[in-house]
Amino acid sequence: FPESGALVLTDCLIRNALEGATQIFIYTKNSNYLFAKTAAAFEKLNLNIQGARIFTSDNDYCMNTYTVLEASGKPVGNNPKRLAEIEKVVTEYLKLDISTIAPSRIRRSRKDKYFSHTIEINWFNSPGKDYSTVEINCPDQSGILASIGKVFAEHQINLQDARIATLGERVEDLFFVTDQANKPIDNQGLIDKISTELKIELEQRLDT
């Protein structure tokens, strides 16, 4: 097991001659802000997250799998140098203090700026569930997940699982979250505050 405490592996998946993606598998001890750090690392690497599965075992280890593409829309492919860079940067970011990580701002074209900025954020607390579900629908843009992770980290929100989906020019993401006591977030005032900050952060990202 690596001295950093995290195992980061990459694998290029080819489904057919026209489709492909790169999967990044992270195995590490669960810790605060793990998702925020990982998303920031992918943004630093200019990788777009197409899907994610977050899993935490009973012994508090995370086995997270991210499906990513290069900014060009293509998989990383059989590029040992690039794959080694990804593993190195992700491993380094997992060791950083979250306060030192700031999502970068990527300037968009005028055409992209005026694309519909509809952002929808919905919270669900279902009876019998020990987590809250946050649904976020918004235009696709590099760094969106890093911005979401930043807000979650600022409010000490723990991510238990996630479903990340990119559908054309929009993303439809589900986050299953708890507070620091691993309880659902049911304080309406706090929910409203987090939702407002998420919208502000995402609008700033989309308008950059």
MARDO-72920 format. One record per residue (C-alpha): x, y, z; residue number from 1. Coordinates in nm, 4 decimals, m for minus. Example, Ala and Ser with C-alpha at 12.3 -4.5 7.8 and 13.67 -1.06 7.14 Angstrom:
+----------+----------+----------+-----+
!        X !        Y !        Z ! num !
+----------+----------+----------+-----+
!   1.2300 !  m0.4500 !   0.7800 !   1 !
!   1.3670 !  m0.1060 !   0.7140 !   2 !
+----------+----------+----------+-----+
# end
This chain:
+----------+----------+----------+-----+
!        X !        Y !        Z ! num !
+----------+----------+----------+-----+
!   0.0000 !   0.0000 !   0.0000 !   1 !
!   0.1555 !   0.3404 !  m0.0935 !   2 !
!   0.3047 !   0.5629 !   0.1739 !   3 !
!   0.0628 !   0.8407 !   0.0813 !   4 !
!  m0.2216 !   0.6310 !   0.2191 !   5 !
!  m0.4063 !   0.6300 !  m0.1141 !   6 !
!  m0.3997 !   0.3904 !  m0.4063 !   7 !
!  m0.4775 !   0.5599 !  m0.7394 !   8 !
!  m0.5115 !   0.3471 !  m1.0520 !   9 !
!  m0.6078 !   0.4348 !  m1.4098 !  10 !
!  m0.7566 !   0.2135 !  m1.6773 !  11 !
!  m0.8692 !   0.2901 !  m2.0320 !  12 !
!  m1.1995 !   0.1265 !  m2.1183 !  13 !
!  m1.2946 !   0.0732 !  m2.4814 !  14 !
!  m1.6586 !  m0.0289 !  m2.5320 !  15 !
!  m1.6393 !  m0.0325 !  m2.9119 !  16 !
!  m1.4457 !   0.1286 !  m3.1933 !  17 !
!  m1.6199 !   0.4640 !  m3.1467 !  18 !
!  m1.6563 !   0.4840 !  m2.7710 !  19 !
!  m1.4046 !   0.4954 !  m2.4920 !  20 !
!  m1.3379 !   0.6383 !  m2.1495 !  21 !
!  m1.0757 !   0.6359 !  m1.8793 !  22 !
!  m1.1584 !   0.5093 !  m1.5329 !  23 !
!  m0.9738 !   0.6273 !  m1.2263 !  24 !
!  m1.0019 !   0.4110 !  m0.9174 !  25 !
!  m0.9168 !   0.5547 !  m0.5758 !  26 !
!  m0.8829 !   0.3383 !  m0.2649 !  27 !
!  m0.8080 !   0.5267 !   0.0532 !  28 !
!  m0.9065 !   0.5731 !   0.4150 !  29 !
!  m1.2198 !   0.7850 !   0.4372 !  30 !
!  m1.1524 !   1.1459 !   0.5303 !  31 !
!  m1.3207 !   1.4832 !   0.5230 !  32 !
!  m1.3331 !   1.6650 !   0.1887 !  33 !
!  m1.2162 !   1.3644 !  m0.0133 !  34 !
!  m1.4582 !   1.4419 !  m0.2959 !  35 !
!  m1.3663 !   1.8116 !  m0.3028 !  36 !
!  m0.9960 !   1.7300 !  m0.3264 !  37 !
!  m1.0504 !   1.4704 !  m0.5990 !  38 !
!  m1.2689 !   1.7005 !  m0.8099 !  39 !
!  m1.0126 !   1.9805 !  m0.7755 !  40 !
!  m0.7376 !   1.7435 !  m0.8900 !  41 !
!  m0.9350 !   1.6498 !  m1.2017 !  42 !
!  m0.9904 !   2.0179 !  m1.2770 !  43 !
!  m0.6165 !   2.0818 !  m1.2402 !  44 !
!  m0.5587 !   1.7982 !  m1.4877 !  45 !
!  m0.8218 !   1.9421 !  m1.7257 !  46 !
!  m1.0216 !   1.6181 !  m1.7116 !  47 !
!  m1.4003 !   1.6145 !  m1.7452 !  48 !
!  m1.5864 !   1.3798 !  m1.5112 !  49 !
!  m1.8502 !   1.1805 !  m1.6974 !  50 !
!  m1.9549 !   0.9505 !  m1.4147 !  51 !
!  m1.8696 !   0.8608 !  m1.0573 !  52 !
!  m1.9427 !   0.5919 !  m0.8037 !  53 !
!  m1.8602 !   0.6645 !  m0.4418 !  54 !
!  m1.8522 !   0.3737 !  m0.1989 !  55 !
!  m1.7455 !   0.3627 !   0.1656 !  56 !
!  m1.6940 !   0.0229 !   0.3268 !  57 !
!  m1.7913 !  m0.0785 !   0.6787 !  58 !
!  m1.4272 !  m0.0368 !   0.7857 !  59 !
!  m1.4354 !   0.3256 !   0.6628 !  60 !
!  m1.2344 !   0.2868 !   0.3446 !  61 !
!  m1.3439 !   0.4565 !   0.0233 !  62 !
!  m1.3461 !   0.2750 !  m0.3091 !  63 !
!  m1.4324 !   0.5489 !  m0.5569 !  64 !
!  m1.4419 !   0.5126 !  m0.9338 !  65 !
!  m1.4504 !   0.8103 !  m1.1708 !  66 !
!  m1.5042 !   0.7924 !  m1.5456 !  67 !
!  m1.3259 !   1.0796 !  m1.7181 !  68 !
!  m1.2427 !   1.2204 !  m2.0592 !  69 !
!  m0.9835 !   1.4668 !  m2.1760 !  70 !
!  m1.1003 !   1.8216 !  m2.2580 !  71 !
!  m1.1059 !   1.7114 !  m2.6225 !  72 !
!  m1.3796 !   1.4604 !  m2.5379 !  73 !
!  m1.1481 !   1.1659 !  m2.5943 !  74 !
!  m1.0201 !   0.9081 !  m2.3421 !  75 !
!  m0.6656 !   0.9400 !  m2.2130 !  76 !
!  m0.5719 !   0.6286 !  m2.4076 !  77 !
!  m0.2505 !   0.4331 !  m2.3856 !  78 !
!  m0.0352 !   0.7269 !  m2.2824 !  79 !
!   0.1908 !   0.6133 !  m1.9949 !  80 !
!   0.3224 !   0.9647 !  m1.9293 !  81 !
!  m0.0282 !   1.1144 !  m1.9010 !  82 !
!  m0.1568 !   0.8250 !  m1.6893 !  83 !
!   0.1390 !   0.8636 !  m1.4535 !  84 !
!   0.0681 !   1.2386 !  m1.4303 !  85 !
!  m0.2952 !   1.1717 !  m1.3374 !  86 !
!  m0.2011 !   0.9265 !  m1.0647 !  87 !
!   0.0644 !   1.1647 !  m0.9306 !  88 !
!  m0.1583 !   1.4760 !  m0.9211 !  89 !
!  m0.4581 !   1.2979 !  m0.7681 !  90 !
!  m0.2368 !   1.1413 !  m0.5009 !  91 !
!  m0.0821 !   1.4813 !  m0.4213 !  92 !
!  m0.4196 !   1.6564 !  m0.3981 !  93 !
!  m0.5540 !   1.3962 !  m0.1567 !  94 !
!  m0.2783 !   1.4965 !   0.0849 !  95 !
!  m0.3433 !   1.8733 !   0.0616 !  96 !
!  m0.5240 !   2.0895 !   0.3148 !  97 !
!  m0.8609 !   2.1730 !   0.1584 !  98 !
!  m0.8135 !   2.5416 !   0.2458 !  99 !
!  m0.5197 !   2.5592 !   0.0032 ! 100 !
!  m0.7254 !   2.4376 !  m0.2920 ! 101 !
!  m0.9141 !   2.6958 !  m0.4957 ! 102 !
!  m1.0998 !   2.6001 !  m0.8145 ! 103 !
!  m0.9450 !   2.7698 !  m1.1152 ! 104 !
!  m1.1458 !   2.9959 !  m1.3395 ! 105 !
!  m1.1605 !   2.8990 !  m1.7047 ! 106 !
!  m1.2590 !   3.1783 !  m1.9426 ! 107 !
!  m1.5492 !   3.0825 !  m2.1672 ! 108 !
!  m1.6410 !   3.2115 !  m2.5095 ! 109 !
!  m1.9114 !   3.4786 !  m2.5459 ! 110 !
!  m2.1349 !   3.2179 !  m2.7104 ! 111 !
!  m2.0977 !   2.9818 !  m2.4140 ! 112 !
!  m2.1526 !   3.2623 !  m2.1641 ! 113 !
!  m2.4964 !   3.3346 !  m2.2947 ! 114 !
!  m2.6035 !   2.9728 !  m2.3053 ! 115 !
!  m2.8980 !   2.9012 !  m2.0725 ! 116 !
!  m2.7685 !   2.9101 !  m1.7136 ! 117 !
!  m3.0651 !   2.7323 !  m1.5609 ! 118 !
!  m2.9521 !   2.5782 !  m1.2337 ! 119 !
!  m3.1848 !   2.3517 !  m1.0388 ! 120 !
!  m3.1047 !   2.2330 !  m0.6864 ! 121 !
!  m3.3402 !   2.0053 !  m0.4958 ! 122 !
!  m3.3067 !   1.8394 !  m0.1545 ! 123 !
!  m3.4833 !   1.5206 !  m0.0489 ! 124 !
!  m3.5039 !   1.3638 !   0.2965 ! 125 !
!  m3.6825 !   1.0315 !   0.2710 ! 126 !
!  m3.8198 !   0.8570 !   0.5815 ! 127 !
!  m3.5920 !   0.5782 !   0.6965 ! 128 !
!  m3.2906 !   0.7030 !   0.5016 ! 129 !
!  m2.9801 !   0.7972 !   0.6992 ! 130 !
!  m2.8676 !   1.0527 !   0.4405 ! 131 !
!  m3.0003 !   1.3484 !   0.2438 ! 132 !
!  m3.0150 !   1.3525 !  m0.1349 ! 133 !
!  m2.9084 !   1.6643 !  m0.3244 ! 134 !
!  m3.0063 !   1.6810 !  m0.6911 ! 135 !
!  m2.8206 !   1.9354 !  m0.9050 ! 136 !
!  m2.9053 !   1.9995 !  m1.2698 ! 137 !
!  m2.7090 !   2.2636 !  m1.4584 ! 138 !
!  m2.5220 !   2.3311 !  m1.7864 ! 139 !
!  m2.2078 !   2.1242 !  m1.8305 ! 140 !
!  m1.8842 !   2.3094 !  m1.7703 ! 141 !
!  m1.5328 !   2.2120 !  m1.6693 ! 142 !
!  m1.4873 !   2.2466 !  m1.2943 ! 143 !
!  m1.8542 !   2.2157 !  m1.1974 ! 144 !
!  m1.7834 !   1.9300 !  m0.9556 ! 145 !
!  m1.4881 !   2.1139 !  m0.8060 ! 146 !
!  m1.7193 !   2.4082 !  m0.7308 ! 147 !
!  m1.9795 !   2.1790 !  m0.5732 ! 148 !
!  m1.7114 !   2.0053 !  m0.3700 ! 149 !
!  m1.5849 !   2.3418 !  m0.2462 ! 150 !
!  m1.9267 !   2.4376 !  m0.1055 ! 151 !
!  m1.9732 !   2.0957 !   0.0533 ! 152 !
!  m1.6313 !   2.1254 !   0.2183 ! 153 !
!  m1.7045 !   2.4748 !   0.3506 ! 154 !
!  m2.0148 !   2.3379 !   0.5263 ! 155 !
!  m1.8410 !   2.0199 !   0.6455 ! 156 !
!  m2.0742 !   1.7998 !   0.4447 ! 157 !
!  m1.9769 !   1.4356 !   0.4073 ! 158 !
!  m2.0399 !   1.2737 !   0.0701 ! 159 !
!  m2.1579 !   0.9142 !   0.1104 ! 160 !
!  m2.2293 !   0.8362 !  m0.2556 ! 161 !
!  m2.2862 !   1.0131 !  m0.5862 ! 162 !
!  m2.4335 !   0.9548 !  m0.9295 ! 163 !
!  m2.2760 !   1.1803 !  m1.1887 ! 164 !
!  m2.4337 !   1.1943 !  m1.5349 ! 165 !
!  m2.3526 !   1.4184 !  m1.8314 ! 166 !
!  m2.6415 !   1.4416 !  m2.0764 ! 167 !
!  m2.5438 !   1.6441 !  m2.3792 ! 168 !
!  m2.4798 !   2.0018 !  m2.2637 ! 169 !
!  m2.6185 !   1.9490 !  m1.9119 ! 170 !
!  m2.5213 !   1.7520 !  m1.6048 ! 171 !
!  m2.7691 !   1.5800 !  m1.3771 ! 172 !
!  m2.5990 !   1.4830 !  m1.0541 ! 173 !
!  m2.7210 !   1.3168 !  m0.7353 ! 174 !
!  m2.5256 !   1.3510 !  m0.4128 ! 175 !
!  m2.6042 !   1.1490 !  m0.1011 ! 176 !
!  m2.4769 !   1.3514 !   0.1920 ! 177 !
!  m2.4676 !   1.3718 !   0.5713 ! 178 !
!  m2.3468 !   1.6155 !   0.8325 ! 179 !
!  m2.0343 !   1.5643 !   1.0425 ! 180 !
!  m2.2313 !   1.3335 !   1.2748 ! 181 !
!  m2.3265 !   1.1196 !   0.9725 ! 182 !
!  m2.6889 !   1.2278 !   1.0037 ! 183 !
!  m2.9220 !   1.3609 !   0.7320 ! 184 !
!  m2.9281 !   1.7375 !   0.6873 ! 185 !
!  m3.2819 !   1.8413 !   0.7764 ! 186 !
!  m3.2402 !   2.1969 !   0.9034 ! 187 !
!  m3.4315 !   2.3989 !   0.6435 ! 188 !
!  m3.2365 !   2.7156 !   0.7173 ! 189 !
!  m2.9086 !   2.5340 !   0.6531 ! 190 !
!  m3.0477 !   2.3670 !   0.3407 ! 191 !
!  m3.1531 !   2.7062 !   0.2022 ! 192 !
!  m2.8124 !   2.8565 !   0.2825 ! 193 !
!  m2.6207 !   2.5737 !   0.1155 ! 194 !
!  m2.8497 !   2.5809 !  m0.1891 ! 195 !
!  m2.8007 !   2.9557 !  m0.2274 ! 196 !
!  m2.4233 !   2.9241 !  m0.2027 ! 197 !
!  m2.4227 !   2.6388 !  m0.4538 ! 198 !
!  m2.6178 !   2.8510 !  m0.7020 ! 199 !
!  m2.3849 !   3.1474 !  m0.6521 ! 200 !
!  m2.0758 !   2.9311 !  m0.6940 ! 201 !
!  m2.2123 !   2.7600 !  m1.0037 ! 202 !
!  m2.3265 !   3.0883 !  m1.1618 ! 203 !
!  m1.9803 !   3.2307 !  m1.1086 ! 204 !
!  m1.8315 !   2.9198 !  m1.2675 ! 205 !
!  m2.0642 !   2.9378 !  m1.5681 ! 206 !
!  m2.0138 !   3.3128 !  m1.6147 ! 207 !
!  m1.6352 !   3.2990 !  m1.6021 ! 208 !
+----------+----------+----------+-----+
# end
